[in-house]
């Protein structure tokens, strides 16, 4: 086998843990195990391995998928249904795509948190799952159940919509790129900053549960009860909210995530964080909305950015419009490409990333490693909150024009 044996197939810093190698192995000799940083990587049982090389041939990191050309078709959009907008991240475009697929009798993929608080991607026609697919999941998600399900759909002539982050779209495309009914697959890539390992997330949940002495039934990364654009991380015991914090309220997992401290190594080397996209459509928050042209007769918050990358993408967008599922308006491409960092380069690792790694290796304790690494940031947040500077900032932000706020933000 060529490649770095630290990861089993490809170089460790390129492995996305898509698990396609495991799916393709005819002897079932590839398993995924946590390394010293709590990240999973393929491990080959060489006693069973027949050296067929299929795992290397299919690996998206060793065999990159051709990307679309940079698109000038950039839109601001939001779901017509207000309840979808208020309970989804951004403008609810992913959820409207699920409803479009339902109208067309397509199968869809979606990500949900299972009972063990693991993010799992499945393929289904069950519309009851759409609510569980809503909202962002800022943690690694497992797509291994999708490979054979999508192939079976295409075998049976069933159109399928896959929505995921770019490295997941690459894995799905690599699995079925030579399928005779490849044209029945539609893909949507979500602009991604990075994946934190499941082990960190579960460790954080365990810490909160032990302190609260409560049962945790549901989790939100962007809780609709506090408006999804406020990034409130919350946990519920049935209908009782037992924990809710914004990033600056010192939720250590959120700080570690949003400050690019706790991602998998491949996220800092992402091949897909660029203006040439892999999906038929690209969707994300729209941080640059209104920066290059006036906004007229359109919502100013809970807005999604849609980048249409090819003919299939145009079909999806036009279908959403024709079914009156979304409102959309074309925007200057620079509003996306100039203001979304992940359309330029991968996330840049936090300056204390190496310190976090060493502390985690020593203690195997996410809460300790992250809190001790970010102690100065957390102290600063506490002081800001104590002196009510958040309220002052909110007041000033409310009276400043959007363009001026973005100029200040980019200078800081």
Secondary structure, DSSP 4 states (H G I P E B T S, - for coil): --S-TTTSSS-GGG-----HHHHH-TT--EEEEE-TTS-EEEEE-TTT-----HHHHH-TTTSPPPPPPPP--EEEEEESSHHHHHHSSTT-HHHHHHHHHHHTT-EEEEEEE-TTS-EEEEEE--GGGHHHH-S---S-EE-TTHHHHHHHHHHTT--EEEEEEHHHHHHHHHHHTT-TTGGGEEEEEEP----B-HHHHHHHHHHHHHHHT----EEESS-GGG-GGG--EEEEETTEEEEEE-GGGT-HHHHHHHTT-SB-GGGGG-SS-SSS-SSSEEEEE-TTTTSSS---SS-SSS-EEEEE-SHHHHHHHHHHHHTT-EEEEEE-THHHHTT-GGGTSPPPPPTTHHHHHHHHHHH--HHHHHHHHTHHHHHHHHHHHHTTHHHHHHHHHHHS-HHHHHHHHHH-
